Amino acid sequence: CGSTAMAEFDGRLDKDLTSNAKNRWAYFLEPAREKLPHLKEARGQGCFLGLEFDDKINSVDLKHKCFDKHMLSTAIGDHVLRLVPPLILQKEHVDKAIAIIKESVEELAK
């Protein structure tokens, strides 16, 4: 009986986390498209988010600027910043991440 209850709990936890992640990723993409300068495309696939910037923004430089502001990301190619948000992501985390990316892009574009 204990293992059945635990399996049920795990199933609900997984479903809630997955649902939360999908909602937060969708919440991330729209403000990113509206607020980030030099952004060509914002896209998501599974647990990954990709932000593609124009030729003025180098993704490696952007990754380092974001890291200096305590945000982890990965550079893909010359112009794509990849994010892998945790399943427990909340709206305030999304807002902070967008602010960090925006500030970093603005610093690089000077």
Biopython code that builds the backbone (N, CA, C, O; Angstrom):
import numpy as np
from Bio.PDB.StructureBuilder import StructureBuilder

atoms = [
    (1, "CYS", "N", (0.827, -1.188, 0.000)),
    (1, "CYS", "CA", (0.000, 0.000, 0.000)),
    (1, "CYS", "C", (0.875, 1.258, 0.000)),
    (1, "CYS", "O", (0.546, 2.237, -0.669)),
    (2, "GLY", "N", (1.972, 1.240, 0.734)),
    (2, "GLY", "CA", (2.865, 2.397, 0.795)),
    (2, "GLY", "C", (3.473, 2.722, -0.547)),
    (2, "GLY", "O", (3.578, 3.892, -0.913)),
    (3, "SER", "N", (3.881, 1.694, -1.296)),
    (3, "SER", "CA", (4.501, 1.951, -2.599)),
    (3, "SER", "C", (3.481, 2.485, -3.603)),
    (3, "SER", "O", (3.831, 3.279, -4.476)),
    (4, "THR", "N", (2.222, 2.057, -3.487)),
    (4, "THR", "CA", (1.172, 2.559, -4.379)),
    (4, "THR", "C", (0.918, 4.042, -4.109)),
    (4, "THR", "O", (0.777, 4.836, -5.039)),
    (5, "ALA", "N", (0.862, 4.401, -2.837)),
    (5, "ALA", "CA", (0.656, 5.808, -2.479)),
    (5, "ALA", "C", (1.826, 6.657, -2.964)),
    (5, "ALA", "O", (1.628, 7.768, -3.457)),
    (6, "MET", "N", (3.025, 6.146, -2.827)),
    (6, "MET", "CA", (4.200, 6.882, -3.268)),
    (6, "MET", "C", (4.202, 7.042, -4.788)),
    (6, "MET", "O", (4.569, 8.103, -5.294)),
    (7, "ALA", "N", (3.801, 6.012, -5.514)),
    (7, "ALA", "CA", (3.731, 6.088, -6.975)),
    (7, "ALA", "C", (2.701, 7.131, -7.398)),
    (7, "ALA", "O", (2.932, 7.887, -8.342)),
    (8, "GLU", "N", (1.572, 7.171, -6.707)),
    (8, "GLU", "CA", (0.540, 8.164, -7.006)),
    (8, "GLU", "C", (1.071, 9.573, -6.749)),
    (8, "GLU", "O", (0.861, 10.479, -7.555)),
    (9, "PHE", "N", (1.756, 9.748, -5.629)),
    (9, "PHE", "CA", (2.338, 11.041, -5.292)),
    (9, "PHE", "C", (3.361, 11.452, -6.345)),
    (9, "PHE", "O", (3.357, 12.597, -6.797)),
    (10, "ASP", "N", (4.230, 10.537, -6.736)),
    (10, "ASP", "CA", (5.237, 10.827, -7.758)),
    (10, "ASP", "C", (4.584, 11.205, -9.077)),
    (10, "ASP", "O", (5.041, 12.128, -9.751)),
    (11, "GLY", "N", (3.519, 10.504, -9.454)),
    (11, "GLY", "CA", (2.807, 10.810, -10.694)),
    (11, "GLY", "C", (2.217, 12.200, -10.687)),
    (11, "GLY", "O", (2.318, 12.929, -11.674)),
    (12, "ARG", "N", (1.606, 12.571, -9.585)),
    (12, "ARG", "CA", (1.029, 13.914, -9.472)),
    (12, "ARG", "C", (2.117, 14.976, -9.483)),
    (12, "ARG", "O", (1.969, 16.017, -10.123)),
    (13, "LEU", "N", (3.196, 14.714, -8.784)),
    (13, "LEU", "CA", (4.298, 15.663, -8.741)),
    (13, "LEU", "C", (4.857, 15.873, -10.138)),
    (13, "LEU", "O", (5.082, 17.011, -10.549)),
    (14, "ASP", "N", (5.087, 14.776, -10.883)),
    (14, "ASP", "CA", (5.607, 14.878, -12.247)),
    (14, "ASP", "C", (4.655, 15.660, -13.147)),
    (14, "ASP", "O", (5.091, 16.506, -13.928)),
    (15, "LYS", "N", (3.357, 15.382, -13.041)),
    (15, "LYS", "CA", (2.366, 16.060, -13.874)),
    (15, "LYS", "C", (2.334, 17.547, -13.550)),
    (15, "LYS", "O", (2.301, 18.370, -14.465)),
    (16, "ASP", "N", (2.343, 17.908, -12.279)),
    (16, "ASP", "CA", (2.317, 19.310, -11.892)),
    (16, "ASP", "C", (3.577, 20.037, -12.347)),
    (16, "ASP", "O", (3.493, 21.174, -12.812)),
    (17, "LEU", "N", (4.730, 19.411, -12.223)),
    (17, "LEU", "CA", (5.977, 20.037, -12.646)),
    (17, "LEU", "C", (6.006, 20.226, -14.157)),
    (17, "LEU", "O", (6.437, 21.269, -14.649)),
    (18, "THR", "N", (5.554, 19.232, -14.880)),
    (18, "THR", "CA", (5.535, 19.326, -16.337)),
    (18, "THR", "C", (4.584, 20.413, -16.789)),
    (18, "THR", "O", (4.915, 21.201, -17.675)),
    (19, "SER", "N", (3.419, 20.465, -16.195)),
    (19, "SER", "CA", (2.439, 21.499, -16.522)),
    (19, "SER", "C", (2.993, 22.878, -16.188)),
    (19, "SER", "O", (2.862, 23.810, -16.982)),
    (20, "ASN", "N", (3.608, 23.012, -15.026)),
    (20, "ASN", "CA", (4.204, 24.279, -14.612)),
    (20, "ASN", "C", (5.277, 24.702, -15.607)),
    (20, "ASN", "O", (5.334, 25.863, -16.010)),
    (21, "ALA", "N", (6.117, 23.770, -15.998)),
    (21, "ALA", "CA", (7.198, 24.094, -16.925)),
    (21, "ALA", "C", (6.647, 24.596, -18.253)),
    (21, "ALA", "O", (7.127, 25.602, -18.776)),
    (22, "LYS", "N", (5.653, 23.918, -18.805)),
    (22, "LYS", "CA", (5.069, 24.342, -20.085)),
    (22, "LYS", "C", (4.485, 25.744, -19.977)),
    (22, "LYS", "O", (4.655, 26.560, -20.883)),
    (23, "ASN", "N", (3.797, 26.025, -18.877)),
    (23, "ASN", "CA", (3.206, 27.346, -18.689)),
    (23, "ASN", "C", (4.276, 28.429, -18.563)),
    (23, "ASN", "O", (4.138, 29.511, -19.133)),
    (24, "ARG", "N", (5.321, 28.141, -17.831)),
    (24, "ARG", "CA", (6.380, 29.132, -17.618)),
    (24, "ARG", "C", (7.181, 29.362, -18.893)),
    (24, "ARG", "O", (7.577, 30.490, -19.183)),
    (25, "TRP", "N", (7.420, 28.301, -19.654)),
    (25, "TRP", "CA", (8.162, 28.471, -20.903)),
    (25, "TRP", "C", (7.361, 29.324, -21.862)),
    (25, "TRP", "O", (7.922, 30.193, -22.531)),
    (26, "ALA", "N", (6.063, 29.095, -21.944)),
    (26, "ALA", "CA", (5.206, 29.933, -22.788)),
    (26, "ALA", "C", (5.231, 31.373, -22.273)),
    (26, "ALA", "O", (5.288, 32.320, -23.059)),
    (27, "TYR", "N", (5.188, 31.530, -20.953)),
    (27, "TYR", "CA", (5.245, 32.855, -20.346)),
    (27, "TYR", "C", (6.578, 33.528, -20.664)),
    (27, "TYR", "O", (6.633, 34.751, -20.796)),
    (28, "PHE", "N", (7.638, 32.761, -20.788)),
    (28, "PHE", "CA", (8.960, 33.308, -21.087)),
    (28, "PHE", "C", (9.042, 33.831, -22.518)),
    (28, "PHE", "O", (9.578, 34.913, -22.754)),
    (29, "LEU", "N", (8.515, 33.073, -23.465)),
    (29, "LEU", "CA", (8.702, 33.399, -24.874)),
    (29, "LEU", "C", (8.036, 34.713, -25.283)),
    (29, "LEU", "O", (8.640, 35.496, -26.016)),
    (30, "GLU", "N", (6.830, 34.968, -24.837)),
    (30, "GLU", "CA", (6.128, 36.190, -25.248)),
    (30, "GLU", "C", (6.829, 37.460, -24.758)),
    (30, "GLU", "O", (7.100, 38.346, -25.568)),
    (31, "PRO", "N", (7.133, 37.580, -23.454)),
    (31, "PRO", "CA", (7.849, 38.786, -23.014)),
    (31, "PRO", "C", (9.228, 38.918, -23.661)),
    (31, "PRO", "O", (9.689, 40.029, -23.928)),
    (32, "ALA", "N", (9.882, 37.789, -23.912)),
    (32, "ALA", "CA", (11.187, 37.843, -24.573)),
    (32, "ALA", "C", (11.040, 38.486, -25.946)),
    (32, "ALA", "O", (11.836, 39.346, -26.322)),
    (33, "ARG", "N", (10.028, 38.072, -26.689)),
    (33, "ARG", "CA", (9.793, 38.624, -28.027)),
    (33, "ARG", "C", (9.480, 40.119, -27.981)),
    (33, "ARG", "O", (9.837, 40.863, -28.894)),
    (34, "GLU", "N", (8.822, 40.545, -26.930)),
    (34, "GLU", "CA", (8.418, 41.945, -26.804)),
    (34, "GLU", "C", (9.518, 42.843, -26.246)),
    (34, "GLU", "O", (9.611, 44.007, -26.635)),
    (35, "LYS", "N", (10.351, 42.330, -25.347)),
    (35, "LYS", "CA", (11.245, 43.181, -24.572)),
    (35, "LYS", "C", (12.720, 43.120, -24.954)),
    (35, "LYS", "O", (13.466, 44.047, -24.640)),
    (36, "LEU", "N", (13.158, 42.062, -25.618)),
    (36, "LEU", "CA", (14.593, 41.913, -25.846)),
    (36, "LEU", "C", (15.037, 42.576, -27.150)),
    (36, "LEU", "O", (14.567, 42.223, -28.231)),
    (37, "PRO", "N", (15.947, 43.538, -27.031)),
    (37, "PRO", "CA", (16.457, 44.179, -28.246)),
    (37, "PRO", "C", (17.351, 43.214, -29.025)),
    (37, "PRO", "O", (17.970, 42.317, -28.452)),
    (38, "HIS", "N", (17.406, 43.414, -30.328)),
    (38, "HIS", "CA", (18.247, 42.625, -31.238)),
    (38, "HIS", "C", (17.813, 41.169, -31.351)),
    (38, "HIS", "O", (18.548, 40.351, -31.904)),
    (39, "LEU", "N", (16.638, 40.832, -30.838)),
    (39, "LEU", "CA", (16.152, 39.449, -30.906)),
    (39, "LEU", "C", (15.533, 39.187, -32.274)),
    (39, "LEU", "O", (14.654, 39.927, -32.717)),
    (40, "LYS", "N", (15.990, 38.140, -32.935)),
    (40, "LYS", "CA", (15.414, 37.730, -34.221)),
    (40, "LYS", "C", (14.301, 36.717, -34.016)),
    (40, "LYS", "O", (13.262, 36.777, -34.675)),
    (41, "GLU", "N", (14.532, 35.764, -33.075)),
    (41, "GLU", "CA", (13.550, 34.705, -32.854)),
    (41, "GLU", "C", (13.676, 34.160, -31.436)),
    (41, "GLU", "O", (14.777, 34.018, -30.905)),
    (42, "ALA", "N", (12.529, 33.858, -30.834)),
    (42, "ALA", "CA", (12.465, 33.168, -29.544)),
    (42, "ALA", "C", (11.684, 31.889, -29.770)),
    (42, "ALA", "O", (10.558, 31.921, -30.268)),
    (43, "ARG", "N", (12.278, 30.766, -29.407)),
    (43, "ARG", "CA", (11.624, 29.483, -29.676)),
    (43, "ARG", "C", (11.859, 28.527, -28.523)),
    (43, "ARG", "O", (12.780, 28.699, -27.724)),
    (44, "GLY", "N", (11.010, 27.522, -28.454)),
    (44, "GLY", "CA", (11.140, 26.502, -27.423)),
    (44, "GLY", "C", (10.860, 25.130, -27.986)),
    (44, "GLY", "O", (10.008, 24.965, -28.860)),
    (45, "GLN", "N", (11.580, 24.145, -27.480)),
    (45, "GLN", "CA", (11.378, 22.748, -27.866)),
    (45, "GLN", "C", (11.658, 21.897, -26.643)),
    (45, "GLN", "O", (12.784, 21.857, -26.147)),
    (46, "GLY", "N", (10.633, 21.218, -26.159)),
    (46, "GLY", "CA", (10.822, 20.405, -24.960)),
    (46, "GLY", "C", (11.251, 21.261, -23.794)),
    (46, "GLY", "O", (10.573, 22.234, -23.463)),
    (47, "CYS", "N", (12.344, 20.928, -23.171)),
    (47, "CYS", "CA", (12.857, 21.671, -22.014)),
    (47, "CYS", "C", (13.822, 22.783, -22.406)),
    (47, "CYS", "O", (14.387, 23.440, -21.531)),
    (48, "PHE", "N", (14.019, 23.005, -23.683)),
    (48, "PHE", "CA", (14.990, 23.991, -24.137)),
    (48, "PHE", "C", (14.302, 25.237, -24.677)),
    (48, "PHE", "O", (13.261, 25.158, -25.328)),
    (49, "LEU", "N", (14.902, 26.387, -24.394)),
    (49, "LEU", "CA", (14.478, 27.646, -24.972)),
    (49, "LEU", "C", (15.661, 28.206, -25.747)),
    (49, "LEU", "O", (16.797, 28.147, -25.277)),
    (50, "GLY", "N", (15.404, 28.744, -26.920)),
    (50, "GLY", "CA", (16.458, 29.344, -27.718)),
    (50, "GLY", "C", (16.104, 30.770, -28.070)),
    (50, "GLY", "O", (14.994, 31.060, -28.518)),
    (51, "LEU", "N", (17.064, 31.662, -27.862)),
    (51, "LEU", "CA", (16.900, 33.061, -28.211)),
    (51, "LEU", "C", (17.953, 33.389, -29.260)),
    (51, "LEU", "O", (19.151, 33.381, -28.974)),
    (52, "GLU", "N", (17.501, 33.677, -30.474)),
    (52, "GLU", "CA", (18.432, 33.987, -31.555)),
    (52, "GLU", "C", (18.488, 35.493, -31.760)),
    (52, "GLU", "O", (17.464, 36.153, -31.936)),
    (53, "PHE", "N", (19.704, 36.018, -31.733)),
    (53, "PHE", "CA", (19.919, 37.457, -31.853)),
    (53, "PHE", "C", (20.527, 37.798, -33.207)),
    (53, "PHE", "O", (21.056, 36.928, -33.898)),
    (54, "ASP", "N", (20.446, 39.064, -33.576)),
    (54, "ASP", "CA", (21.017, 39.505, -34.842)),
    (54, "ASP", "C", (22.548, 39.496, -34.772)),
    (54, "ASP", "O", (23.134, 39.116, -33.758)),
    (55, "ASP", "N", (23.179, 39.918, -35.863)),
    (55, "ASP", "CA", (24.640, 39.841, -35.981)),
    (55, "ASP", "C", (25.386, 40.749, -35.002)),
    (55, "ASP", "O", (26.595, 40.593, -34.826)),
    (56, "LYS", "N", (24.705, 41.675, -34.374)),
    (56, "LYS", "CA", (25.364, 42.580, -33.423)),
    (56, "LYS", "C", (25.640, 41.909, -32.078)),
    (56, "LYS", "O", (26.465, 42.390, -31.302)),
    (57, "ILE", "N", (24.955, 40.804, -31.803)),
    (57, "ILE", "CA", (25.071, 40.144, -30.502)),
    (57, "ILE", "C", (25.705, 38.773, -30.665)),
    (57, "ILE", "O", (25.146, 37.897, -31.325)),
    (58, "ASN", "N", (26.868, 38.589, -30.067)),
    (58, "ASN", "CA", (27.552, 37.299, -30.074)),
    (58, "ASN", "C", (27.072, 36.496, -28.872)),
    (58, "ASN", "O", (27.100, 36.986, -27.743)),
    (59, "SER", "N", (26.639, 35.279, -29.110)),
    (59, "SER", "CA", (26.043, 34.477, -28.035)),
    (59, "SER", "C", (27.039, 34.120, -26.929)),
    (59, "SER", "O", (26.649, 34.016, -25.766)),
    (60, "VAL", "N", (28.299, 33.934, -27.268)),
    (60, "VAL", "CA", (29.303, 33.621, -26.234)),
    (60, "VAL", "C", (29.484, 34.822, -25.318)),
    (60, "VAL", "O", (29.525, 34.674, -24.097)),
    (61, "ASP", "N", (29.593, 36.011, -25.904)),
    (61, "ASP", "CA", (29.717, 37.223, -25.093)),
    (61, "ASP", "C", (28.477, 37.425, -24.229)),
    (61, "ASP", "O", (28.577, 37.815, -23.065)),
    (62, "LEU", "N", (27.313, 37.157, -24.807)),
    (62, "LEU", "CA", (26.063, 37.299, -24.060)),
    (62, "LEU", "C", (25.999, 36.301, -22.911)),
    (62, "LEU", "O", (25.576, 36.645, -21.808)),
    (63, "LYS", "N", (26.413, 35.081, -23.168)),
    (63, "LYS", "CA", (26.440, 34.062, -22.112)),
    (63, "LYS", "C", (27.304, 34.532, -20.945)),
    (63, "LYS", "O", (26.921, 34.372, -19.787)),
    (64, "HIS", "N", (28.460, 35.107, -21.243)),
    (64, "HIS", "CA", (29.361, 35.571, -20.181)),
    (64, "HIS", "C", (28.776, 36.764, -19.420)),
    (64, "HIS", "O", (28.895, 36.847, -18.198)),
    (65, "LYS", "N", (28.145, 37.681, -20.151)),
    (65, "LYS", "CA", (27.497, 38.823, -19.476)),
    (65, "LYS", "C", (26.405, 38.333, -18.523)),
    (65, "LYS", "O", (26.300, 38.807, -17.392)),
    (66, "CYS", "N", (25.593, 37.378, -18.990)),
    (66, "CYS", "CA", (24.525, 36.825, -18.141)),
    (66, "CYS", "C", (25.113, 36.098, -16.937)),
    (66, "CYS", "O", (24.591, 36.203, -15.827)),
    (67, "PHE", "N", (26.188, 35.370, -17.155)),
    (67, "PHE", "CA", (26.848, 34.655, -16.052)),
    (67, "PHE", "C", (27.339, 35.645, -14.997)),
    (67, "PHE", "O", (27.199, 35.400, -13.798)),
    (68, "ASP", "N", (27.911, 36.755, -15.443)),
    (68, "ASP", "CA", (28.369, 37.782, -14.501)),
    (68, "ASP", "C", (27.228, 38.322, -13.646)),
    (68, "ASP", "O", (27.448, 38.841, -12.551)),
    (69, "LYS", "N", (26.009, 38.192, -14.158)),
    (69, "LYS", "CA", (24.815, 38.647, -13.428)),
    (69, "LYS", "C", (24.092, 37.475, -12.762)),
    (69, "LYS", "O", (22.929, 37.586, -12.375)),
    (70, "HIS", "N", (24.807, 36.342, -12.636)),
    (70, "HIS", "CA", (24.336, 35.150, -11.912)),
    (70, "HIS", "C", (23.223, 34.387, -12.616)),
    (70, "HIS", "O", (22.339, 33.831, -11.964)),
    (71, "MET", "N", (23.264, 34.359, -13.959)),
    (71, "MET", "CA", (22.305, 33.568, -14.715)),
    (71, "MET", "C", (23.062, 32.623, -15.649)),
    (71, "MET", "O", (23.927, 33.051, -16.413)),
    (72, "LEU", "N", (22.727, 31.349, -15.577)),
    (72, "LEU", "CA", (23.384, 30.347, -16.411)),
    (72, "LEU", "C", (22.654, 30.184, -17.738)),
    (72, "LEU", "O", (21.425, 30.182, -17.793)),
    (73, "SER", "N", (23.431, 30.049, -18.798)),
    (73, "SER", "CA", (22.901, 29.793, -20.132)),
    (73, "SER", "C", (24.010, 29.142, -20.946)),
    (73, "SER", "O", (25.125, 28.953, -20.462)),
    (74, "THR", "N", (23.687, 28.805, -22.184)),
    (74, "THR", "CA", (24.657, 28.189, -23.073)),
    (74, "THR", "C", (24.613, 28.921, -24.403)),
    (74, "THR", "O", (23.546, 29.324, -24.866)),
    (75, "ALA", "N", (25.767, 29.088, -25.009)),
    (75, "ALA", "CA", (25.840, 29.687, -26.334)),
    (75, "ALA", "C", (25.814, 28.572, -27.369)),
    (75, "ALA", "O", (26.548, 27.589, -27.261)),
    (76, "ILE", "N", (24.964, 28.735, -28.366)),
    (76, "ILE", "CA", (24.869, 27.776, -29.468)),
    (76, "ILE", "C", (25.179, 28.543, -30.747)),
    (76, "ILE", "O", (24.447, 29.463, -31.112)),
    (77, "GLY", "N", (26.238, 28.180, -31.418)),
    (77, "GLY", "CA", (26.634, 28.917, -32.616)),
    (77, "GLY", "C", (27.043, 30.332, -32.249)),
    (77, "GLY", "O", (27.482, 30.597, -31.130)),
    (78, "ASP", "N", (26.894, 31.231, -33.200)),
    (78, "ASP", "CA", (27.335, 32.612, -32.989)),
    (78, "ASP", "C", (26.284, 33.520, -32.373)),
    (78, "ASP", "O", (26.622, 34.544, -31.779)),
    (79, "HIS", "N", (24.989, 33.152, -32.509)),
    (79, "HIS", "CA", (23.960, 34.120, -32.144)),
    (79, "HIS", "C", (22.791, 33.553, -31.344)),
    (79, "HIS", "O", (21.796, 34.251, -31.148)),
    (80, "VAL", "N", (22.881, 32.322, -30.883)),
    (80, "VAL", "CA", (21.765, 31.724, -30.148)),
    (80, "VAL", "C", (22.162, 31.487, -28.690)),
    (80, "VAL", "O", (23.185, 30.868, -28.395)),
    (81, "LEU", "N", (21.330, 31.993, -27.801)),
    (81, "LEU", "CA", (21.470, 31.742, -26.373)),
    (81, "LEU", "C", (20.464, 30.653, -26.016)),
    (81, "LEU", "O", (19.265, 30.812, -26.243)),
    (82, "ARG", "N", (20.952, 29.547, -25.459)),
    (82, "ARG", "CA", (20.057, 28.454, -25.078)),
    (82, "ARG", "C", (19.881, 28.467, -23.570)),
    (82, "ARG", "O", (20.838, 28.623, -22.813)),
    (83, "LEU", "N", (18.629, 28.298, -23.154)),
    (83, "LEU", "CA", (18.274, 28.247, -21.736)),
    (83, "LEU", "C", (17.591, 26.925, -21.457)),
    (83, "LEU", "O", (16.808, 26.431, -22.269)),
    (84, "VAL", "N", (17.893, 26.359, -20.305)),
    (84, "VAL", "CA", (17.250, 25.126, -19.867)),
    (84, "VAL", "C", (16.692, 25.401, -18.466)),
    (84, "VAL", "O", (17.316, 25.063, -17.461)),
    (85, "PRO", "N", (15.508, 26.018, -18.419)),
    (85, "PRO", "CA", (14.936, 26.385, -17.120)),
    (85, "PRO", "C", (14.541, 25.153, -16.305)),
    (85, "PRO", "O", (14.163, 24.128, -16.872)),
    (86, "PRO", "N", (14.627, 25.252, -14.989)),
    (86, "PRO", "CA", (14.193, 24.138, -14.141)),
    (86, "PRO", "C", (12.677, 23.976, -14.169)),
    (86, "PRO", "O", (11.949, 24.916, -14.488)),
    (87, "LEU", "N", (12.215, 22.791, -13.835)),
    (87, "LEU", "CA", (10.778, 22.516, -13.827)),
    (87, "LEU", "C", (10.028, 23.322, -12.769)),
    (87, "LEU", "O", (8.814, 23.496, -12.871)),
    (88, "ILE", "N", (10.731, 23.806, -11.769)),
    (88, "ILE", "CA", (10.093, 24.571, -10.695)),
    (88, "ILE", "C", (10.104, 26.078, -10.963)),
    (88, "ILE", "O", (9.853, 26.872, -10.057)),
    (89, "LEU", "N", (10.392, 26.466, -12.188)),
    (89, "LEU", "CA", (10.471, 27.862, -12.580)),
    (89, "LEU", "C", (9.180, 28.606, -12.224)),
    (89, "LEU", "O", (8.079, 28.099, -12.435)),
    (90, "GLN", "N", (9.336, 29.802, -11.687)),
    (90, "GLN", "CA", (8.192, 30.654, -11.336)),
    (90, "GLN", "C", (8.251, 31.942, -12.164)),
    (90, "GLN", "O", (9.291, 32.274, -12.734)),
    (91, "LYS", "N", (7.130, 32.661, -12.224)),
    (91, "LYS", "CA", (7.062, 33.875, -13.034)),
    (91, "LYS", "C", (8.124, 34.897, -12.637)),
    (91, "LYS", "O", (8.705, 35.559, -13.497)),
    (92, "GLU", "N", (8.374, 35.024, -11.348)),
    (92, "GLU", "CA", (9.379, 36.009, -10.922)),
    (92, "GLU", "C", (10.774, 35.637, -11.422)),
    (92, "GLU", "O", (11.598, 36.519, -11.664)),
    (93, "HIS", "N", (11.047, 34.335, -11.578)),
    (93, "HIS", "CA", (12.328, 33.903, -12.141)),
    (93, "HIS", "C", (12.412, 34.291, -13.615)),
    (93, "HIS", "O", (13.451, 34.747, -14.093)),
    (94, "VAL", "N", (11.312, 34.104, -14.319)),
    (94, "VAL", "CA", (11.254, 34.464, -15.746)),
    (94, "VAL", "C", (11.484, 35.959, -15.907)),
    (94, "VAL", "O", (12.282, 36.379, -16.746)),
    (95, "ASP", "N", (10.794, 36.760, -15.114)),
    (95, "ASP", "CA", (10.941, 38.212, -15.196)),
    (95, "ASP", "C", (12.381, 38.639, -14.931)),
    (95, "ASP", "O", (12.912, 39.518, -15.609)),
    (96, "LYS", "N", (12.996, 38.017, -13.952)),
    (96, "LYS", "CA", (14.388, 38.350, -13.620)),
    (96, "LYS", "C", (15.325, 37.934, -14.751)),
    (96, "LYS", "O", (16.238, 38.683, -15.099)),
    (97, "ALA", "N", (15.115, 36.758, -15.325)),
    (97, "ALA", "CA", (15.962, 36.284, -16.421)),
    (97, "ALA", "C", (15.859, 37.212, -17.624)),
    (97, "ALA", "O", (16.873, 37.550, -18.235)),
    (98, "ILE", "N", (14.651, 37.624, -17.964)),
    (98, "ILE", "CA", (14.472, 38.527, -19.099)),
    (98, "ILE", "C", (15.162, 39.864, -18.830)),
    (98, "ILE", "O", (15.776, 40.437, -19.730)),
    (99, "ALA", "N", (15.063, 40.357, -17.607)),
    (99, "ALA", "CA", (15.731, 41.613, -17.250)),
    (99, "ALA", "C", (17.249, 41.475, -17.378)),
    (99, "ALA", "O", (17.914, 42.386, -17.871)),
    (100, "ILE", "N", (17.797, 40.348, -16.939)),
    (100, "ILE", "CA", (19.243, 40.115, -17.029)),
    (100, "ILE", "C", (19.679, 40.040, -18.493)),
    (100, "ILE", "O", (20.685, 40.638, -18.875)),
    (101, "ILE", "N", (18.931, 39.314, -19.298)),
    (101, "ILE", "CA", (19.288, 39.185, -20.711)),
    (101, "ILE", "C", (19.185, 40.543, -21.404)),
    (101, "ILE", "O", (20.065, 40.908, -22.184)),
    (102, "LYS", "N", (18.123, 41.287, -21.127)),
    (102, "LYS", "CA", (17.920, 42.600, -21.745)),
    (102, "LYS", "C", (19.084, 43.536, -21.389)),
    (102, "LYS", "O", (19.649, 44.185, -22.269)),
    (103, "GLU", "N", (19.434, 43.601, -20.116)),
    (103, "GLU", "CA", (20.527, 44.453, -19.675)),
    (103, "GLU", "C", (21.840, 44.034, -20.330)),
    (103, "GLU", "O", (22.628, 44.886, -20.738)),
    (104, "SER", "N", (22.077, 42.737, -20.431)),
    (104, "SER", "CA", (23.305, 42.222, -21.036)),
    (104, "SER", "C", (23.374, 42.551, -22.520)),
    (104, "SER", "O", (24.423, 42.959, -23.018)),
    (105, "VAL", "N", (22.266, 42.376, -23.227)),
    (105, "VAL", "CA", (22.218, 42.703, -24.658)),
    (105, "VAL", "C", (22.486, 44.197, -24.863)),
    (105, "VAL", "O", (23.249, 44.581, -25.750)),
    (106, "GLU", "N", (21.862, 45.021, -24.051)),
    (106, "GLU", "CA", (22.060, 46.465, -24.175)),
    (106, "GLU", "C", (23.520, 46.856, -23.944)),
    (106, "GLU", "O", (24.038, 47.744, -24.622)),
    (107, "GLU", "N", (24.178, 46.204, -22.998)),
    (107, "GLU", "CA", (25.599, 46.476, -22.736)),
    (107, "GLU", "C", (26.458, 46.054, -23.932)),
    (107, "GLU", "O", (27.405, 46.753, -24.293)),
    (108, "LEU", "N", (26.134, 44.932, -24.536)),
    (108, "LEU", "CA", (26.913, 44.451, -25.681)),
    (108, "LEU", "C", (26.691, 45.277, -26.943)),
    (108, "LEU", "O", (27.584, 45.399, -27.781)),
    (109, "ALA", "N", (25.508, 45.836, -27.071)),
    (109, "ALA", "CA", (25.163, 46.584, -28.288)),
    (109, "ALA", "C", (25.719, 48.005, -28.298)),
    (109, "ALA", "O", (25.618, 48.699, -29.309)),
    (110, "LYS", "N", (26.297, 48.439, -27.200)),
    (110, "LYS", "CA", (26.841, 49.823, -27.119)),
    (110, "LYS", "C", (27.995, 50.007, -28.069)),
    (110, "LYS", "O", (28.572, 51.093, -28.137)),
]
sb = StructureBuilder()
sb.init_structure("model")
sb.init_model(0)
sb.init_chain("A")
sb.init_seg("    ")
for serial, (resi, resn, name, xyz) in enumerate(atoms, 1):
    if name == "N":
        sb.init_residue(resn, " ", resi, " ")
    sb.init_atom(name, np.array(xyz, "f"), 0.0, 1.0, " ", f" {name:<3s}", serial, name[0])
structure = sb.get_structure()
